[in-house]
Amino acid sequence: MSDEPARPLLHALLSDYIIADGDVEQPVVGAVLHRLALRVDSHDQSRGSQRTPELVTGVVTWARYNRANNLFEAVVDAGVYRVLTEVKGRGPGWSVGSVVDVQGVLVSVGPYEFEAFGLPDVRQDWLVVSSHQEELGDGYELEIQPL
């Protein structure tokens, strides 16, 4: 029996522009998406019924209130993967070390965002388990596992 943590199967939306810019490969089944970062989008309700929300439970490893865009931003470490989160306003009162649950749609983060907005780099490799292109051309709905 291995001491390695289980690799969860997650649903995520991969934006077309990340593929078009050459930042990641085409998301075909079995492909590894190198250095892809995810954000929990808890306020994407435009087509929420078509997208699968995820519940991410983990430890806050970085947090700040960004006055420029009135967002509370945090990194949640779920063990085998880390995600960015953002909440409108001053946020939920999390601090580094807090154990939190955050629910929303996982969406890809543009590589430029880390330097442009001073975000911690949470990119990692992901295995594509299933993939289909969205009807409205926003990108791909994926099932992925962290590597």
Phi and psi in degrees as a GROMACS rama.xvg file:
@    title "Ramachandran Plot"
@    xaxis  label "Phi"
@    yaxis  label "Psi"
@TYPE xy
-89.0349  145.887  SER-2
-85.2735  -3.68639  ASP-3
-68.7505  135.41  GLU-4
-64.8253  152.16  PRO-5
-63.6627  144.43  ALA-6
-95.5756  106.94  ARG-7
-70.6456  155.176  PRO-8
-96.7013  118.696  LEU-9
-117.148  151.384  LEU-10
-98.1744  136.249  HIS-11
-149.346  155.349  ALA-12
-106.285  121.29  LEU-13
-101.656  117.104  LEU-14
-69.7364  142.877  SER-15
-58.0239  -38.3769  ASP-16
-64.6449  -26.9381  TYR-17
-69.645  -36.5382  ILE-18
-72.0734  -44.9716  ILE-19
-60.8112  -35.5643  ALA-20
-76.8516  -5.6926  ASP-21
79.6279  15.5429  GLY-22
-75.1294  -29.6328  ASP-23
-138.983  162.725  VAL-24
-73.6216  169.037  GLU-25
-60.1369  137.095  GLN-26
-85.0071  67.0816  PRO-27
-85.9738  153.974  VAL-28
-56.595  130.686  VAL-29
92.8022  -12.4651  GLY-30
-73.5672  153.762  ALA-31
-104.72  122.8  VAL-32
-90.3361  108.104  LEU-33
-81.9431  136.578  HIS-34
52.5444  49.9513  ARG-35
-100.27  132.379  LEU-36
-108.336  150.213  ALA-37
-123.63  151.109  LEU-38
-126.029  140.517  ARG-39
-83.4348  113.512  VAL-40
-97.823  95.4692  ASP-41
-84.8906  -6.67052  SER-42
-116.882  19.7297  HIS-43
-89.0981  89.622  ASP-44
-107.57  3.51203  GLN-45
-58.9258  -42.0155  SER-46
-136.991  39.0945  ARG-47
-53.7304  -32.1041  GLY-48
-69.0473  -22.1683  SER-49
-90.3298  -15.8765  GLN-50
-107.568  145.073  ARG-51
-91.8323  113.866  THR-52
-73.184  150.672  PRO-53
-114.316  149.87  GLU-54
-104.805  117.442  LEU-55
-107.69  122.82  VAL-56
-114.27  129.381  THR-57
-174.879  -168.8  GLY-58
-105.833  133.595  VAL-59
-72.4754  121.789  VAL-60
-108.468  -10.9794  THR-61
-158.904  139.716  TRP-62
-155.011  147.59  ALA-63
-160.227  156.481  ARG-64
-101.727  123.304  TYR-65
-100.7  102.116  ASN-66
-62.5858  -35.1573  ARG-67
-56.2191  -39.2455  ALA-68
-120.423  12.9776  ASN-69
52.3376  49.2635  ASN-70
-126.506  139.819  LEU-71
-92.3504  123.441  PHE-72
-117.139  144.96  GLU-73
-152.315  160.105  ALA-74
-111.652  129.821  VAL-75
-111.629  122.945  VAL-76
-96.6143  110.979  ASP-77
-96.6659  17.6715  ALA-78
100.583  -75.0959  GLY-79
-97.7281  -0.958171  VAL-80
-154.432  159.298  TYR-81
-126.702  146.735  ARG-82
-133.548  153.026  VAL-83
-85.2669  150.362  LEU-84
-135.02  155.444  THR-85
-147.656  140.392  GLU-86
-130.987  132.538  VAL-87
-60.1693  138.952  LYS-88
85.3187  -162.07  GLY-89
-72.0148  -11.9656  ARG-90
90.9715  -171.975  GLY-91
-84.4785  3.89221  PRO-92
81.0588  19.5927  GLY-93
-71.394  152.082  TRP-94
-133.299  165.018  SER-95
-57.8746  130.511  VAL-96
100.176  -14.5316  GLY-97
-67.7428  141.067  SER-98
-93.712  125.259  VAL-99
-132.63  158.947  VAL-100
-115.75  130.995  ASP-101
-134.102  134.402  VAL-102
-122.46  139.368  GLN-103
170.323  -176.457  GLY-104
-83.8353  132.845  VAL-105
-81.8313  126.722  LEU-106
-128.551  151.788  VAL-107
-69.8009  151.343  SER-108
-111.06  131.429  VAL-109
-65.4838  135.306  GLY-110
-56.3054  -30.8542  PRO-111
-66.4923  -21.6309  TYR-112
-65.5004  -28.6449  GLU-113
-65.0189  -48.9734  PHE-114
-77.0022  -43.0403  GLU-115
-62.1062  -36.8681  ALA-116
-113.596  7.64307  PHE-117
64.7392  38.1681  GLY-118
-91.3725  148.142  LEU-119
-65.0705  144.954  PRO-120
-80.9637  110.372  ASP-121
-111.973  20.0475  VAL-122
-68.3053  145.375  ARG-123
-157.806  176.008  GLN-124
-91.1744  143.433  ASP-125
-133.014  141.899  TRP-126
-94.82  128.622  LEU-127
-82.7633  119.161  VAL-128
-96.2375  -38.9083  VAL-129
-149.771  155.914  SER-130
-153.28  135.858  SER-131
-149.204  143.509  HIS-132
-76.6319  137.041  GLN-133
-67.0874  146.306  GLU-134
-62.1266  -36.4857  GLU-135
-87.558  5.18466  LEU-136
76.4608  21.2897  GLY-137
-77.5999  -18.0403  ASP-138
150.031  -146.935  GLY-139
-121.873  136.625  TYR-140
-86.8576  124.305  GLU-141
-122.835  152.904  LEU-142
-111.528  124.019  GLU-143
-134.913  158.304  ILE-144
-127.655  139.087  GLN-145
-69.6474  143.89  PRO-146
